Amino acid sequence: PPGPGIPHGAGAGVAGLFIWEDFITEEEESQMMDFLDSCQPPWKREQFGVPTSYGSKHFGALATLKPVRTVRLPDVEAGEFDLPKEGLLADLILRLRNRDMPWGKVLKSFTPNEVNVNDYRRKEKPRLHMHWDDRGSYDEQICSLSLNGGATWSFGKGGSSNFSEAAEDAEPPPLLRVWVPARSLLLLSGPARYEWQHGIPDSDDFGSERRVGVIFRRVRVPSQKAPSKKGSDPRPVATPHARGIDASGSAAAGLVPRLGRGGE
């Protein structure tokens, strides 16, 4: 692996961080790459309304940043896609909470309703900036599956990217570097989710010319009331969040965290 990444494994110096090797086989990895390159939706250089330095595609519920910060279900008529009900991607979602597997006890209640996929090409010098995945939009557990190559992830405790811009003279938090191999499953939970920022901030941290990250999350889609007037639109309504959750889990009234791009 490139760079001075520390050995992978449960914890790796960050409480709540888990890495399981060989979540999928090499054959399944190849099948997933073929599926992602050929399926709809097409790759786009945009994520949650924000331009990116890498390709991206999305299945299931959405959390968007621009023009209004919202969460909602996919609009199939607008060309958005729900999670597949069959095929390898659907099988992998079920595998996440298989109690007979090493990760099963930790993920036994994990039911993702969103899959976000990102395509990093090292020659294009992609960067995944340090961030927290948005605390108001997503449940605690977030999983990332690495395809076609590993990467050295950086973790920094604290920071200001979710609540405000850092002061010009502020020192960035020291980074802990963790090698995440191909075909492995990474889980962010507890402190790793809420207290540590994560990212792949340098294109040299990608261990292959191409790496694809498949991120599984549960978006907190608000429940919808029945229409009160005849003829009103029955579709889910995008509802902006007004409150964020701070690193200790308490409500942070008046602070709306900036949506992390969740590129993993």
ZAGUBA-5281 format. One record per residue (C-alpha): residue number from 1; residue in one letter; x, y, z. Coordinates in steps of 0.05 Angstrom, whole numbers. Layout:
BEGIN
n NUM res A px X py Y pz Z .
...
END
This chain:
BEGIN
n 1 res P px 0 py 0 pz 0 .
n 2 res P px 23 py 71 pz -13 .
n 3 res G px 41 py 118 pz 43 .
n 4 res P px 53 py 104 pz 117 .
n 5 res G px -16 py 75 pz 131 .
n 6 res I px -22 py 37 pz 196 .
n 7 res P px -44 py -36 pz 194 .
n 8 res H px -118 py -46 pz 182 .
n 9 res G px -164 py -82 pz 230 .
n 10 res A px -220 py -68 pz 279 .
n 11 res G px -207 py -3 pz 314 .
n 12 res A px -140 py 16 pz 282 .
n 13 res G px -134 py 71 pz 334 .
n 14 res V px -203 py 100 pz 319 .
n 15 res A px -259 py 75 pz 364 .
n 16 res G px -319 py 52 pz 323 .
n 17 res L px -279 py 39 pz 260 .
n 18 res F px -282 py -33 pz 233 .
n 19 res I px -250 py -62 pz 171 .
n 20 res W px -266 py -133 pz 147 .
n 21 res E px -224 py -162 pz 90 .
n 22 res D px -254 py -202 pz 33 .
n 23 res F px -326 py -180 pz 42 .
n 24 res I px -333 py -201 pz -31 .
n 25 res T px -293 py -249 pz -75 .
n 26 res E px -250 py -228 pz -134 .
n 27 res E px -303 py -257 pz -181 .
n 28 res E px -358 py -216 pz -148 .
n 29 res E px -314 py -154 pz -150 .
n 30 res S px -307 py -163 pz -226 .
n 31 res Q px -382 py -173 pz -233 .
n 32 res M px -397 py -111 pz -192 .
n 33 res M px -349 py -69 pz -234 .
n 34 res D px -383 py -94 pz -298 .
n 35 res F px -451 py -79 pz -269 .
n 36 res L px -434 py -9 pz -246 .
n 37 res D px -402 py 9 pz -312 .
n 38 res S px -462 py -15 pz -353 .
n 39 res C px -523 py 0 pz -310 .
n 40 res Q px -566 py 62 pz -303 .
n 41 res P px -559 py 116 pz -279 .
n 42 res P px -497 py 139 pz -317 .
n 43 res W px -434 py 165 pz -283 .
n 44 res K px -439 py 239 pz -267 .
n 45 res R px -388 py 290 pz -241 .
n 46 res E px -436 py 315 pz -188 .
n 47 res Q px -457 py 291 pz -120 .
n 48 res F px -513 py 319 pz -76 .
n 49 res G px -516 py 380 pz -121 .
n 50 res V px -441 py 393 pz -114 .
n 51 res P px -390 py 385 pz -172 .
n 52 res T px -338 py 331 pz -159 .
n 53 res S px -269 py 311 pz -185 .
n 54 res Y px -293 py 239 pz -193 .
n 55 res G px -352 py 202 pz -225 .
n 56 res S px -413 py 184 pz -183 .
n 57 res K px -479 py 148 pz -188 .
n 58 res H px -535 py 138 pz -138 .
n 59 res F px -589 py 88 pz -119 .
n 60 res G px -645 py 97 pz -69 .
n 61 res A px -663 py 154 pz -21 .
n 62 res L px -627 py 220 pz -30 .
n 63 res A px -598 py 274 pz 14 .
n 64 res T px -584 py 337 pz -27 .
n 65 res L px -545 py 400 pz -10 .
n 66 res K px -564 py 448 pz -66 .
n 67 res P px -606 py 487 pz -81 .
n 68 res V px -641 py 468 pz -15 .
n 69 res R px -616 py 420 pz 37 .
n 70 res T px -666 py 363 pz 36 .
n 71 res V px -677 py 288 pz 42 .
n 72 res R px -727 py 251 pz -2 .
n 73 res L px -744 py 187 pz -39 .
n 74 res P px -720 py 178 pz -111 .
n 75 res D px -763 py 206 pz -167 .
n 76 res V px -764 py 150 pz -219 .
n 77 res E px -801 py 195 pz -269 .
n 78 res A px -743 py 244 pz -265 .
n 79 res G px -692 py 190 pz -282 .
n 80 res E px -671 py 173 pz -211 .
n 81 res F px -664 py 100 pz -190 .
n 82 res D px -686 py 62 pz -128 .
n 83 res L px -645 py 5 pz -98 .
n 84 res P px -647 py -58 pz -142 .
n 85 res K px -691 py -114 pz -115 .
n 86 res E px -649 py -169 pz -146 .
n 87 res G px -579 py -181 pz -171 .
n 88 res L px -510 py -176 pz -138 .
n 89 res L px -520 py -107 pz -107 .
n 90 res A px -585 py -129 pz -75 .
n 91 res D px -549 py -192 pz -50 .
n 92 res L px -493 py -150 pz -19 .
n 93 res I px -544 py -108 pz 19 .
n 94 res L px -572 py -172 pz 50 .
n 95 res R px -501 py -198 pz 64 .
n 96 res L px -487 py -137 pz 107 .
n 97 res R px -531 py -163 pz 163 .
n 98 res N px -517 py -237 pz 155 .
n 99 res R px -507 py -258 pz 227 .
n 100 res D px -464 py -318 pz 207 .
n 101 res M px -410 py -271 pz 179 .
n 102 res P px -357 py -235 pz 221 .
n 103 res W px -392 py -168 pz 213 .
n 104 res G px -462 py -196 pz 225 .
n 105 res K px -468 py -181 pz 299 .
n 106 res V px -447 py -108 pz 289 .
n 107 res L px -492 py -96 pz 228 .
n 108 res K px -551 py -141 pz 247 .
n 109 res S px -599 py -82 pz 247 .
n 110 res F px -569 py -43 pz 189 .
n 111 res T px -619 py -33 pz 133 .
n 112 res P px -590 py 16 pz 82 .
n 113 res N px -639 py 53 pz 37 .
n 114 res E px -584 py 89 pz -3 .
n 115 res V px -524 py 66 pz -43 .
n 116 res N px -476 py 118 pz -68 .
n 117 res V px -421 py 97 pz -116 .
n 118 res N px -358 py 138 pz -132 .
n 119 res D px -307 py 125 pz -187 .
n 120 res Y px -237 py 151 pz -172 .
n 121 res R px -185 py 154 pz -229 .
n 122 res R px -116 py 169 pz -201 .
n 123 res K px -92 py 203 pz -265 .
n 124 res E px -148 py 255 pz -256 .
n 125 res K px -120 py 271 pz -186 .
n 126 res P px -185 py 260 pz -147 .
n 127 res R px -190 py 282 pz -75 .
n 128 res L px -240 py 265 pz -21 .
n 129 res H px -236 py 324 pz 27 .
n 130 res M px -239 py 313 pz 102 .
n 131 res H px -311 py 312 pz 126 .
n 132 res W px -364 py 280 pz 169 .
n 133 res D px -424 py 249 pz 133 .
n 134 res D px -483 py 293 pz 150 .
n 135 res R px -508 py 278 pz 220 .
n 136 res G px -580 py 300 pz 209 .
n 137 res S px -591 py 264 pz 143 .
n 138 res Y px -562 py 195 pz 159 .
n 139 res D px -567 py 142 pz 213 .
n 140 res E px -504 py 125 pz 253 .
n 141 res Q px -475 py 65 pz 215 .
n 142 res I px -442 py 78 pz 148 .
n 143 res C px -408 py 24 pz 107 .
n 144 res S px -359 py 31 pz 49 .
n 145 res L px -339 py -26 pz 2 .
n 146 res S px -274 py -17 pz -37 .
n 147 res L px -272 py -44 pz -108 .
n 148 res N px -215 py -51 pz -158 .
n 149 res G px -163 py -23 pz -110 .
n 150 res G px -149 py 0 pz -39 .
n 151 res A px -133 py 68 pz -11 .
n 152 res T px -101 py 101 pz 50 .
n 153 res W px -156 py 137 pz 88 .
n 154 res S px -141 py 195 pz 134 .
n 155 res F px -177 py 206 pz 200 .
n 156 res G px -173 py 270 pz 241 .
n 157 res K px -207 py 279 pz 308 .
n 158 res G px -249 py 342 pz 313 .
n 159 res G px -243 py 397 pz 262 .
n 160 res S px -292 py 449 pz 236 .
n 161 res S px -314 py 427 pz 167 .
n 162 res N px -385 py 409 pz 187 .
n 163 res F px -403 py 471 pz 227 .
n 164 res S px -361 py 529 pz 204 .
n 165 res E px -300 py 549 pz 165 .
n 166 res A px -235 py 540 pz 203 .
n 167 res A px -199 py 603 pz 226 .
n 168 res E px -141 py 623 pz 182 .
n 169 res D px -91 py 609 pz 238 .
n 170 res A px -124 py 545 pz 263 .
n 171 res E px -80 py 483 pz 263 .
n 172 res P px -112 py 424 pz 228 .
n 173 res P px -121 py 362 pz 272 .
n 174 res P px -65 py 310 pz 266 .
n 175 res L px -84 py 255 pz 218 .
n 176 res L px -84 py 180 pz 230 .
n 177 res R px -74 py 142 pz 165 .
n 178 res V px -107 py 74 pz 154 .
n 179 res W px -97 py 28 pz 94 .
n 180 res V px -164 py 0 pz 69 .
n 181 res P px -153 py -57 pz 19 .
n 182 res A px -193 py -76 pz -42 .
n 183 res R px -255 py -119 pz -30 .
n 184 res S px -257 py -99 pz 43 .
n 185 res L px -317 py -71 pz 80 .
n 186 res L px -306 py -10 pz 125 .
n 187 res L px -355 py 11 pz 179 .
n 188 res L px -359 py 79 pz 212 .
n 189 res S px -398 py 78 pz 277 .
n 190 res G px -398 py 113 pz 344 .
n 191 res P px -337 py 158 pz 353 .
n 192 res A px -310 py 141 pz 284 .
n 193 res R px -375 py 169 pz 255 .
n 194 res Y px -386 py 229 pz 300 .
n 195 res E px -319 py 250 pz 328 .
n 196 res W px -270 py 235 pz 272 .
n 197 res Q px -270 py 267 pz 203 .
n 198 res H px -248 py 221 pz 147 .
n 199 res G px -224 py 230 pz 75 .
n 200 res I px -174 py 212 pz 21 .
n 201 res P px -145 py 282 pz 13 .
n 202 res D px -87 py 265 pz -33 .
n 203 res S px -92 py 230 pz -100 .
n 204 res D px -28 py 193 pz -84 .
n 205 res D px -66 py 157 pz -28 .
n 206 res F px -103 py 115 pz -80 .
n 207 res G px -69 py 48 pz -87 .
n 208 res S px -89 py 35 pz -159 .
n 209 res E px -104 py 73 pz -223 .
n 210 res R px -178 py 63 pz -210 .
n 211 res R px -217 py 53 pz -146 .
n 212 res V px -292 py 49 pz -138 .
n 213 res G px -324 py 61 pz -70 .
n 214 res V px -394 py 34 pz -56 .
n 215 res I px -425 py 69 pz 4 .
n 216 res F px -485 py 41 pz 42 .
n 217 res R px -524 py 88 pz 87 .
n 218 res R px -594 py 96 pz 115 .
n 219 res V px -623 py 164 pz 98 .
n 220 res R px -673 py 192 pz 149 .
n 221 res V px -731 py 203 pz 102 .
n 222 res P px -787 py 240 pz 139 .
n 223 res S px -854 py 205 pz 144 .
n 224 res Q px -907 py 237 pz 101 .
n 225 res K px -978 py 254 pz 121 .
n 226 res A px -1037 py 240 pz 75 .
n 227 res P px -1056 py 298 pz 30 .
n 228 res S px -1105 py 345 pz 65 .
n 229 res K px -1136 py 373 pz 1 .
n 230 res K px -1165 py 340 pz -59 .
n 231 res G px -1117 py 342 pz -117 .
n 232 res S px -1055 py 357 pz -75 .
n 233 res D px -990 py 323 pz -93 .
n 234 res P px -985 py 255 pz -57 .
n 235 res R px -911 py 246 pz -71 .
n 236 res P px -859 py 251 pz -15 .
n 237 res V px -842 py 323 pz 2 .
n 238 res A px -769 py 344 pz 11 .
n 239 res T px -761 py 367 pz 83 .
n 240 res P px -701 py 409 pz 103 .
n 241 res H px -668 py 394 pz 170 .
n 242 res A px -664 py 450 pz 221 .
n 243 res R px -619 py 417 pz 272 .
n 244 res G px -553 py 380 pz 271 .
n 245 res I px -524 py 330 pz 320 .
n 246 res D px -458 py 346 pz 352 .
n 247 res A px -401 py 297 pz 363 .
n 248 res S px -427 py 274 pz 431 .
n 249 res G px -496 py 260 pz 403 .
n 250 res S px -532 py 319 pz 434 .
n 251 res A px -575 py 367 pz 394 .
n 252 res A px -538 py 428 pz 367 .
n 253 res A px -594 py 479 pz 361 .
n 254 res G px -582 py 532 pz 310 .
n 255 res L px -524 py 496 pz 277 .
n 256 res V px -537 py 463 pz 211 .
n 257 res P px -477 py 419 pz 192 .
n 258 res R px -452 py 425 pz 121 .
n 259 res L px -470 py 362 pz 84 .
n 260 res G px -408 py 317 pz 78 .
n 261 res R px -401 py 291 pz 7 .
n 262 res G px -394 py 221 pz 33 .
n 263 res G px -348 py 200 pz -23 .
n 264 res E px -315 py 142 pz 14 .
END
